[in-house]
Amino acid sequence: MNEDSITQIKDTTGNPAPLGLLGFGMTTVLLNLHNAGFYELNSMILAMGICYGGIAQIIAGIMEWKKGNTFATTAFISYGFFWWSLVALIVLPKLGWVNSSNETAMAAYLAMWGLFTAVMFIGTLRINRALQIVFATLTILFFLLAIGDFTGASAGFKHFTGYEGVLCGFSAIYAGLAQVLNELSHKVVLPLGPVMK
C-alpha cells in the first residue's frame, strides 16, 4: 500500500514590507515638510509620489500578495495608488485636462482615505505596536488635512498638520528600517512592539 506523500514548499523570498513602509514613510515626510511650511510644492515631491511612494509601494503590495498577506497587499497597493492619484490631482489641471478640485472636493477625498485608514488601523491591533502607530498617526493626518480643506483653516493649523504628517512618516520609516536591521542582525535591534495573537 502506497502512502500519500506531502510536499511542503518553503517561502525563501525576502520580506517586501520594509520597501513598502519606506516608500510610504519617506514620501510622507517630504510632502509634510511642505505642509509644515519648509518649502513650496515642487517636482521633488511629485517625483517621490510617482516613483517611491507610488511604484515601490505597488511592487511591495504585489510581492505581499504572492506571500498571501491580504492586509499588506491592500495597504501597499492602496497607498501606492493614493500617491499616484494625488499627483494626478495636482498635474492634470496644470495640463489643462480637467478643472482643479475645490477645497470641498479635496476634503471629501482626504476624509475617504481617513476612513479607509481608520479601518485598516483596526487590523493593526492584531499585528504590532509599530504599525499601530503608523496607521493611527496616518488616520489623524488624513482627517486633519480634510478638516483643513473643508474649513479653510489657518496657515498655523496647516503647519501643525504638516508636523503631525512628518511624525507619521518617520514612524513608517522606523518600522521599515527596524525590520531590515532586525533580520540582518538575527535579533531585535529596533523593537516593533508586541505581536498580538
Contacts in CASP RR format, 6 or more apart in sequence:
PFRMAT RR
TARGET T0000
AUTHOR 0000-0000-0000
METHOD contacts of the structure
MODEL  1
MNEDSITQIKDTTGNPAPLGLLGFGMTTVLLNLHNAGFYELNSMILAMGI
CYGGIAQIIAGIMEWKKGNTFATTAFISYGFFWWSLVALIVLPKLGWVNS
SNETAMAAYLAMWGLFTAVMFIGTLRINRALQIVFATLTILFFLLAIGDF
TGASAGFKHFTGYEGVLCGFSAIYAGLAQVLNELSHKVVLPLGPVMK
11 67 0 8 1.000
13 63 0 8 1.000
13 66 0 8 1.000
13 67 0 8 1.000
15 179 0 8 1.000
15 183 0 8 1.000
16 59 0 8 1.000
16 60 0 8 1.000
16 61 0 8 1.000
16 63 0 8 1.000
16 64 0 8 1.000
16 67 0 8 1.000
16 72 0 8 1.000
16 76 0 8 1.000
17 60 0 8 1.000
17 64 0 8 1.000
17 72 0 8 1.000
17 176 0 8 1.000
17 179 0 8 1.000
18 176 0 8 1.000
18 177 0 8 1.000
18 179 0 8 1.000
18 180 0 8 1.000
19 56 0 8 1.000
19 57 0 8 1.000
19 59 0 8 1.000
19 60 0 8 1.000
19 63 0 8 1.000
20 56 0 8 1.000
20 57 0 8 1.000
20 60 0 8 1.000
20 61 0 8 1.000
20 76 0 8 1.000
20 176 0 8 1.000
21 134 0 8 1.000
21 172 0 8 1.000
21 173 0 8 1.000
21 175 0 8 1.000
21 176 0 8 1.000
21 179 0 8 1.000
22 52 0 8 1.000
22 56 0 8 1.000
22 172 0 8 1.000
22 173 0 8 1.000
22 176 0 8 1.000
22 177 0 8 1.000
23 52 0 8 1.000
23 53 0 8 1.000
23 54 0 8 1.000
23 56 0 8 1.000
23 57 0 8 1.000
23 60 0 8 1.000
23 172 0 8 1.000
24 53 0 8 1.000
24 57 0 8 1.000
24 76 0 8 1.000
24 79 0 8 1.000
24 80 0 8 1.000
24 169 0 8 1.000
24 172 0 8 1.000
25 168 0 8 1.000
25 169 0 8 1.000
25 170 0 8 1.000
25 172 0 8 1.000
25 173 0 8 1.000
26 48 0 8 1.000
26 52 0 8 1.000
26 53 0 8 1.000
26 169 0 8 1.000
26 173 0 8 1.000
27 45 0 8 1.000
27 48 0 8 1.000
27 49 0 8 1.000
27 52 0 8 1.000
27 53 0 8 1.000
27 54 0 8 1.000
27 83 0 8 1.000
28 138 0 8 1.000
28 165 0 8 1.000
28 166 0 8 1.000
28 168 0 8 1.000
28 169 0 8 1.000
28 172 0 8 1.000
29 165 0 8 1.000
29 166 0 8 1.000
29 169 0 8 1.000
29 170 0 8 1.000
29 173 0 8 1.000
30 44 0 8 1.000
30 45 0 8 1.000
30 48 0 8 1.000
31 45 0 8 1.000
31 48 0 8 1.000
31 49 0 8 1.000
32 141 0 8 1.000
32 161 0 8 1.000
32 162 0 8 1.000
32 163 0 8 1.000
32 164 0 8 1.000
32 165 0 8 1.000
32 166 0 8 1.000
32 168 0 8 1.000
32 169 0 8 1.000
33 39 0 8 1.000
33 162 0 8 1.000
33 166 0 8 1.000
34 40 0 8 1.000
34 41 0 8 1.000
34 42 0 8 1.000
34 45 0 8 1.000
35 145 0 8 1.000
35 158 0 8 1.000
35 159 0 8 1.000
35 161 0 8 1.000
35 162 0 8 1.000
35 165 0 8 1.000
36 159 0 8 1.000
36 162 0 8 1.000
36 163 0 8 1.000
36 166 0 8 1.000
37 159 0 8 1.000
37 162 0 8 1.000
41 90 0 8 1.000
46 87 0 8 1.000
46 90 0 8 1.000
46 91 0 8 1.000
49 83 0 8 1.000
49 84 0 8 1.000
49 86 0 8 1.000
49 87 0 8 1.000
50 83 0 8 1.000
50 84 0 8 1.000
50 87 0 8 1.000
53 79 0 8 1.000
53 80 0 8 1.000
53 83 0 8 1.000
54 79 0 8 1.000
54 80 0 8 1.000
54 81 0 8 1.000
54 83 0 8 1.000
54 84 0 8 1.000
55 80 0 8 1.000
57 76 0 8 1.000
57 77 0 8 1.000
57 79 0 8 1.000
57 80 0 8 1.000
57 83 0 8 1.000
58 76 0 8 1.000
58 77 0 8 1.000
58 80 0 8 1.000
58 81 0 8 1.000
60 72 0 8 1.000
60 76 0 8 1.000
61 72 0 8 1.000
61 73 0 8 1.000
61 75 0 8 1.000
61 76 0 8 1.000
61 77 0 8 1.000
62 73 0 8 1.000
62 77 0 8 1.000
64 72 0 8 1.000
64 73 0 8 1.000
64 76 0 8 1.000
65 73 0 8 1.000
71 120 0 8 1.000
71 123 0 8 1.000
71 127 0 8 1.000
74 120 0 8 1.000
75 120 0 8 1.000
78 116 0 8 1.000
82 113 0 8 1.000
89 101 0 8 1.000
89 106 0 8 1.000
89 109 0 8 1.000
92 98 0 8 1.000
93 99 0 8 1.000
93 100 0 8 1.000
93 101 0 8 1.000
101 109 0 8 1.000
103 149 0 8 1.000
103 150 0 8 1.000
103 152 0 8 1.000
104 149 0 8 1.000
104 150 0 8 1.000
106 146 0 8 1.000
106 149 0 8 1.000
107 146 0 8 1.000
107 147 0 8 1.000
107 148 0 8 1.000
107 149 0 8 1.000
107 150 0 8 1.000
108 146 0 8 1.000
110 142 0 8 1.000
110 143 0 8 1.000
110 145 0 8 1.000
110 146 0 8 1.000
110 149 0 8 1.000
111 142 0 8 1.000
111 143 0 8 1.000
111 146 0 8 1.000
113 142 0 8 1.000
114 138 0 8 1.000
114 139 0 8 1.000
114 142 0 8 1.000
114 143 0 8 1.000
114 146 0 8 1.000
117 135 0 8 1.000
117 138 0 8 1.000
117 139 0 8 1.000
117 142 0 8 1.000
118 139 0 8 1.000
120 135 0 8 1.000
121 132 0 8 1.000
121 135 0 8 1.000
121 136 0 8 1.000
121 138 0 8 1.000
121 139 0 8 1.000
123 135 0 8 1.000
124 131 0 8 1.000
124 132 0 8 1.000
124 134 0 8 1.000
124 135 0 8 1.000
125 132 0 8 1.000
125 196 0 8 1.000
126 196 0 8 1.000
127 195 0 8 1.000
127 196 0 8 1.000
128 192 0 8 1.000
128 193 0 8 1.000
128 194 0 8 1.000
128 195 0 8 1.000
128 196 0 8 1.000
129 192 0 8 1.000
129 193 0 8 1.000
129 194 0 8 1.000
130 171 0 8 1.000
130 174 0 8 1.000
130 175 0 8 1.000
130 178 0 8 1.000
130 191 0 8 1.000
130 192 0 8 1.000
130 193 0 8 1.000
131 175 0 8 1.000
131 192 0 8 1.000
133 171 0 8 1.000
133 175 0 8 1.000
134 168 0 8 1.000
134 169 0 8 1.000
134 171 0 8 1.000
134 172 0 8 1.000
134 175 0 8 1.000
137 164 0 8 1.000
137 165 0 8 1.000
137 167 0 8 1.000
137 168 0 8 1.000
137 169 0 8 1.000
137 171 0 8 1.000
138 168 0 8 1.000
140 164 0 8 1.000
140 168 0 8 1.000
141 161 0 8 1.000
141 162 0 8 1.000
141 164 0 8 1.000
141 165 0 8 1.000
141 168 0 8 1.000
144 157 0 8 1.000
144 160 0 8 1.000
144 161 0 8 1.000
144 164 0 8 1.000
145 161 0 8 1.000
147 153 0 8 1.000
148 157 0 8 1.000
148 158 0 8 1.000
148 161 0 8 1.000
174 190 0 8 1.000
175 192 0 8 1.000
177 190 0 8 1.000
178 189 0 8 1.000
178 190 0 8 1.000
178 191 0 8 1.000
178 192 0 8 1.000
179 192 0 8 1.000
181 189 0 8 1.000
181 190 0 8 1.000
182 188 0 8 1.000
182 189 0 8 1.000
182 190 0 8 1.000
182 192 0 8 1.000
END
